[in-house]
Amino acid sequence: MKASKPYFSHDIAAKSDEKIIRLMFDFRKNKNEFSENTLKELVAHAAYGIYWEIIEYLHENSLNIQEVEMLADELRIDADILKRILDNYELFKISEDKYISERVLRNLKLQEEKSEKAKKSINKRWSNKNKKEAAPEQEADKKEELPDYNEEFVMSIIQIYNEKFKKSQIVSKANKEKIFKIHSENNLSIEIWEKIFSNAKRGWDIGDKKNVAPSLKKILEEWDSFASDDYFLAPDREALEKLREKEEQEKRKEEERRKIESEKFNRERQQKYDAISSKEDALDFMYQYLPVLKEAFVAQSMTFKDLSKTYSITAKEAVNYFNSRGER
């Protein structure tokens, strides 16, 4: 994977491509050629493919929650499978009785912004063919429309960067101005900046090198990609380590809980054993604590051997007593 641009666009009409149609038709027609194991292995890939089919659909249509069966019929898949993908894994959300995707909303917004920028560019080119001849007053008005550079705000963004990367980096004037320009033109929230730097910290896996993080300059050049949930990055090792530590902690807690329960059980068992003073007590103790109440097992049990000597109990007599008590 190239570190320079680990991102690709996805054609929303990919499924309508003639070659894709032939591919799907061929696999559907010849599915009996594949073994059962092979088909089972393809299930996860099929779910991934269905996810992208939903994404393609949502780029051009809305999907009401009552229309799941309709879409399932259109995609030729079971409605329960479609609903499972829609309702789980946090891939889609429901808003005003419609399924939505943050990925789709973001893509549509970017398309709209690019279209608007293109229109503005064309209008600007045709409305003013010679910028150099623009009146000084007009140029001054344009500059006044832009927000003034805010050093304090920019430093707050740099502080987020330094905290994420555990640095105390001195940022160049060019990068400071770049930060302010990006923020002003795109109206980014602090949460988005945190996301940008968090994703950037994960970096890429390149060959034997792991978690290769980009420079601040690179982050600012690719900020929109780093802000995307779809950006293809190295595993979030920090999150994985926290998860591993949490799992280890839960495991230790469970082991400690079992140890305490075992010690409590053994104490209670010993107390009851020490309290045995009659044949009936001995039979009752074995009924409670022998793991198997079958004659062959009872006869071999050390507990039975010890108590049978003291209270003259046969294995058959013990089993008859157990049967009279019924199942535990």
C-alpha positions, 0 to 999 in steps of 0.5 A: 500500500502506498503511504502517499494516498491510501484512499480510493473512490467507489463508483456508485454505479459499479453494479451496473457495469456490464462486466460486473453484471457478467461476473455476478451472472456467471457465479449465480449460474454456476454456484453448484460447481463450488463445494459447500465449504467454499460457499460457506467461506464466501458468506462473509465476502457476500455480506461485505458485497451487500453492504456496498450494494446498500451504499450504492443504493443510498447514494441515489435513493432514500430507504425507509425502514418499511422498504427493506423487503422491497430492496431485498427483492431488488438485490435478490437476497433474503430480507432477514440478511439485509435487515441484519446488515442494516441494523447491526455493526453500527454501519447504518443509522435510522433517522426520521424512519429512514436508514442513513449512512455517514459515509454516504452523507459525507460523500454527498456533501463533498460532491455538493461542495465540489460542484459548488466550488466548480460553479463559483470558479466558472462564474469567477473566471467569466465575470472577471477576466483580468484580476490585475485591473480590479479596483483597490477598493474591491480587493480590500472588500474581499479581504475583509470578508475573510476571517482574521488569522487567530494565533491563539486558536491555531495554537489550540489545534497544534496543542491537540496535535502535540498531545496526540503525538506526544510531541512539543513541536514548533510549527512553521508559519506556513503550517500554522496558516495552513491550519487556519485556512483549512479550518476557516474554509471548511468550518471544522469542529474541534472533534474533527481535528481530534479525529484527524490527528487520531487517525494520522497517529495510526499511520500506515504499515509499510513493509516491515515498518509498523505504524509509520506516522505522517508528518504534520505537513502530510496530515494537512495536505490529506486532512479530509482523508484523515477525517474520514472513517473509511481511510485505510490505515494501520491497525489502531494499536493504542486502542487494541492495547487498551482492549487487550489490557481490559480483557486481561483485567476482566480475565484476572477478575474472573480468575479471582472470583472463581478462586474465592468461590472455590475457597468458599466451597472447600471451606463449607465442604470441610466444615460439613465433613467435620460436622458428620456424626452419624451414618445419615450425616455421612450419606447426606454429605456424599449426596451433596458433594460426590460429583457422580452418584453411580455405584461404580464411581461411588465405590472408587471415591476416597470420600466414600472409602473414608466414611464407609469405614467409619459408618459401615456403608456399602456402595449399593446402600449409598446409591439406594439412599441417593435414589430415594432423595431423587435428582440433585 
